[in-house]
């Protein structure tokens, strides 16, 4: 049990050091009114459609499906 706790504390320390190393970017992300979330969502949607259609069709059908769903 103690070893497991020590492992989790070590991992938390690694994460904290990573955040501290990029503190300026973290502060900017929290203060800015805009986000790239909508863009990331569209990329995720496109990748999902591509995975579903793998090996099924060529680009023209993929294009029609992406534009139809959007």
C-alpha positions in Angstrom: 0.0 0.0 0.0 2.8 2.4 0.9 4.6 1.7 -2.4 1.4 2.4 -4.3 1.0 5.7 -2.5 4.6 6.7 -3.1 4.2 5.9 -6.8 1.1 8.2 -7.1 2.9 10.9 -5.2 5.8 10.6 -7.5 3.6 10.9 -10.6 1.8 13.9 -9.1 5.2 15.6 -8.6 6.1 14.9 -12.2 2.9 16.5 -13.4 3.4 19.5 -11.1 6.9 20.0 -12.4 5.6 19.9 -16.0 3.0 22.5 -15.3 5.6 24.7 -13.5 8.0 24.5 -16.4 5.3 25.9 -18.8 3.7 28.3 -16.4 3.4 31.2 -18.9 1.4 29.0 -21.3 -0.8 27.8 -18.5 -1.5 31.3 -17.3 -2.3 32.5 -20.8 -4.7 29.5 -21.4 -6.6 30.4 -18.2 -6.8 34.1 -19.0 -7.6 34.2 -22.7 -11.3 34.2 -23.7 -10.8 32.0 -26.7 -10.1 28.3 -27.0 -9.2 25.8 -29.8 -11.7 23.3 -28.4 -14.1 23.6 -31.4 -11.3 23.0 -33.8 -10.1 20.0 -31.9 -13.7 18.7 -31.9 -13.9 18.9 -35.7 -10.6 17.1 -36.0 -11.8 14.4 -33.7 -15.0 14.0 -35.7 -13.2 13.7 -39.0 -10.8 11.1 -37.6 -13.7 9.1 -36.3 -15.4 9.1 -39.7 -12.1 8.1 -41.4 -11.7 5.2 -38.9 -15.2 4.0 -39.6 -14.7 4.1 -43.4 -11.2 2.5 -43.5 -10.9 0.4 -46.6 -14.5 1.0 -47.7 -14.3 3.8 -50.2 -12.2 6.5 -51.8 -11.9 10.2 -51.1 -15.0 11.3 -52.9 -17.3 9.2 -50.6 -15.4 10.3 -47.6 -15.8 14.0 -48.7 -19.6 13.5 -49.2 -20.0 11.9 -45.8 -18.0 14.6 -44.0 -20.0 17.4 -45.7 -23.3 15.6 -45.2 -22.8 15.1 -41.5 -21.5 18.6 -40.8 
